[in-house]
Amino acid sequence: MLLVITCPCALVISTPVSIVAARASAANQGVLVKGASFLERAASLKAISLDKTGTLTEGRPEVKEVVALSGHTDEELLDITAAIEARSQHPLAAVIVRHVESLGL
């Protein structure tokens, strides 16, 4: 709950208080906002696009599609990529290796 007092100084106080209240509300929903300027920018958004790989929503990225170019097959591309990423500790490397293993390659 938020109480704003009606007096001349309330106008000066209400903006910082509303920003703090918005950041606290976002934090309660699991959203971290870097600063007030980012909240203010959200008011001018006309559209927003989020990935559907689970990176933002679940913190678990996954491979959705493989597109091989230059005459290579998907399997060939995945085989080479998995070989390169096999020893890496990067989270995206683990996702690629897991995807290739799930395909039996």
N, C-alpha and C positions, 0 to 999 in steps of 0.2 A: 504494500500500500504506500502511496506517495501523497504527501500533503504539501501544497504550495500556498503560501500566505499571500493575500492580496494587498500589496503595498508597492510603492515605487521600486523598492529594492528587490521585490519578488521577481520582476522581469529579468533582472540581472542574474539572480540566483537560479531561476527556473531552467535556463538552458544547460548549465553544467549538471544540475540535478537530474534532468531528463536524460542526458547522455549517460550518466552513471547508472541510472535505473535501467536504461536499455542494455547496457553492457552486462549488468547483473542478471537481467532476464535472459539474455542470450547465453551467458555462462551456465545458468540453471538448465538450459536446454542442450548443453554440451557444445556450444559454439563459442569459440574464442575470437574476440574482435581486437585487432591490434591497436586501434585508436579511434578517437571520436570522428576523425575525418572520414574513416571508412564507413562508419554508420551514416554520416551525412551524405556520402556518395550514393548509398543504396536508394535514397529517395529519388534519384534521377535515372535509375535503371529502367529500361524498357523491356529487357529480356535477360534471362540468365541461363547459362548452359552448364550442366554438371556431367561428368563422365559416369557411365553406367558400369564401370569395371569393378566397383567396390572400393576403389582407392580412397575416396572421400567418405563414403558412407560406412564402410566396414573396416577400412584400413588394410584390406586384403586385395591387392591388385591381381588380375588374372588375364590371361591371353584370350582375346575374343575372336580375333581374325588374323590370318597369316596371308600375306600377299607377296608371292615370289615374283621377281622381275628378271629381265635379261635371260630368259630361256631356262631358268632354274625351276625345279619343282618345289612345292611346299616342303616335302619331306627332306629334300637336299638342303634347303635353307635352314630348316629346324635342326637337322643333324649337325651342321656346321656351327650354328649359333649355340646349341647346347654344349658342344665341345669347347667353345670359347668361354662360355659362362660357368662351366662345371666347377671350377675352383674359386670362383668369386664368392664373396660374402655379401654382396649387395642384394637387397630384397628383390629387386626386379630380376636379377640373374636367377635367383631361386625360383621365381615364378616361371621363367622360361624353361628351366630344367625340369621342373615339376610337370609342366604342360607336355613337354616332349616325352617324358617317362610315361605319362598317362596315355599317350598315343602308341606306346610300345616301340618307340624308335630308339 
